[in-house]
Amino acid sequence: DWIVAPRHQLIPSVYAACLLSNDGDLGYSGPTYIAIRSARHEMSTADTHAADFDRLVCLKEFEKVARNEKGEVKPIVIVN
């Protein structure tokens, strides 16, 4: 997290999925989720990141990469 627009104190959190092609090549054109919060009114904590992740795994755009065939959240997630 970093503050952008210091006067407004906005903190963006960016989440993106990298998809594998049919050939097994890693692509960079997967879905992206950006959460923006005000540093004046809300802290950026593990709890806020967990809430962002809970929203992300419910989005249709992330369904293919975030959930298995049974609809369960996949047990392995790489966060950088």
Contact map, one row per residue, 1 for C-alpha under 8 A:
11100000001110000000000000000000000000000001000000000000000000000000000000000000
11110000001100000000000000000000000000000000000000000000000000000000000000000000
11111100111100000000000000000000000000100000000000000000000000000000000000000000
01111101111100000000000000000000000000000000000000000000000000000000000000000000
00111111110000000000000000000000000000000000000000000000000000000000000000000000
00111111110000000000000000000000000000000000000000000000000000000000000000000000
00001111100000000000000000000000000000000000000000000000000000000000000000000000
00011111110000000000000000000000000001000000000000000000000000000000000000000000
00111111111000000000000000000000000001110000000000000000000000000000000000000000
00111101111100000000000000000000000111100000000000000000000000000000000000000000
11110000111110000000000000000000000111100001000000000000000000000000000000000000
11110000011111000000000000000000011110000000000000000000000000000000000000000000
10000000001111100000000000000000011100000000000000000000000000000000000000000000
00000000000111110000000000000001111000000000000000000000000000000000000000000000
00000000000011111000000000000001110000000000000000000000000000000000000000000000
00000000000001111100000000000111100000000000000000000000000000000000000000000000
00000000000000111110000000011111000000000000000000000000000001001000000000000000
00000000000000011111000001111110000000000000000000000000000000000000000000000000
00000000000000001111100001111100000000000000000000000000000000001000000000000000
00000000000000000111111111100000000000000000000000000000000000000000000000000000
00000000000000000011111111100000000000000000000000000000000000000000000000000000
00000000000000000001111110000000000000000000000000000000000000000000000000000000
00000000000000000001111110000000000000000000000000000000000000000000000000000000
00000000000000000001111111000000000000000000000000000000000000000000000000000000
00000000000000000001111111100000000000000000000000000000000000000000000000000000
00000000000000000111100111110000000000000000000000000000000000000000000000000000
00000000000000000111100011111100000000000000000000000000000000000000000000000000
00000000000000001110000001111100000000000000000000000000000000000000000000000000
00000000000000001110000000111110000000000000000000000000000000000000000000000000
00000000000000011110000000111111000000000000000000000000000000000000000000000000
00000000000000011100000000001111100000000000000000000000000011000000000000000000
00000000000001111000000000000111110000000000000000000000000000000000000000000000
00000000000001110000000000000011111000000000000000000001000000000000000000000000
00000000000111100000000000000001111100000000000000000000000000000000000000000000
00000000000111000000000000000000111110000000000000010000000000000000000000000000
00000000011110000000000000000000011111000000000000000000000000000000000000000000
00000000011100000000000000000000001111100101000000000000000000000000000000000000
00000001111000000000000000000000000111111110000000000000000000000000000000000000
00100000111000000000000000000000000011111111000000000000000000000000000000000000
00000000100000000000000000000000000001111110000000000000000000000000000000000000
00000000000000000000000000000000000001111110000000000000000000000000000000000000
00000000000000000000000000000000000011111111000000000000000000000000000000000000
00000000000000000000000000000000000001111111100100000000000000000000000000000000
10000000001000000000000000000000000010100111111110000000000000000000000000000000
00000000000000000000000000000000000000000011111110000000000000000000000000000000
00000000000000000000000000000000000000000001111111000000000000000000000000000000
00000000000000000000000000000000000000000001111111100000000000000000000000000000
00000000000000000000000000000000000000000011111111110000000000000000000000000000
00000000000000000000000000000000000000000001111111111000000000000000000000000000
00000000000000000000000000000000000000000000011111111100000000000000000000000000
00000000000000000000000000000000000000000000001111111110000000000000000000000000
00000000000000000000000000000000001000000000000111111111000000000000000000000000
00000000000000000000000000000000000000000000000011111111100000000000000000000000
00000000000000000000000000000000000000000000000001111111110000000000000000000000
00000000000000000000000000000000000000000000000000111111111000000000000000000000
00000000000000000000000000000000100000000000000000011111111001000000000000000000
00000000000000000000000000000000000000000000000000001111111001100110000010000000
00000000000000000000000000000000000000000000000000000111111101100000000000000000
00000000000000000000000000000000000000000000000000000011111111100000000000000000
00000000000000000000000000000000000000000000000000000000011111100000000000000000
00000000000000000000000000000010000000000000000000000000001111110000000000000000
00000000000000001000000000000010000000000000000000000001111111111110000000000000
00000000000000000000000000000000000000000000000000000000111111111110000000000000
00000000000000000000000000000000000000000000000000000000000011111111000000000000
00000000000000001010000000000000000000000000000000000000000001111111000000000000
00000000000000000000000000000000000000000000000000000000100001111111000011000000
00000000000000000000000000000000000000000000000000000000100001111111111111000000
00000000000000000000000000000000000000000000000000000000000000011111111111000000
00000000000000000000000000000000000000000000000000000000000000000011111100000000
00000000000000000000000000000000000000000000000000000000000000000011111100000000
00000000000000000000000000000000000000000000000000000000000000000011111110000000
00000000000000000000000000000000000000000000000000000000000000000011111111000000
00000000000000000000000000000000000000000000000000000000100000000111001111100000
00000000000000000000000000000000000000000000000000000000000000000111000111111000
00000000000000000000000000000000000000000000000000000000000000000000000011111000
00000000000000000000000000000000000000000000000000000000000000000000000001111100
00000000000000000000000000000000000000000000000000000000000000000000000001111110
00000000000000000000000000000000000000000000000000000000000000000000000000011111
00000000000000000000000000000000000000000000000000000000000000000000000000001111
00000000000000000000000000000000000000000000000000000000000000000000000000000111
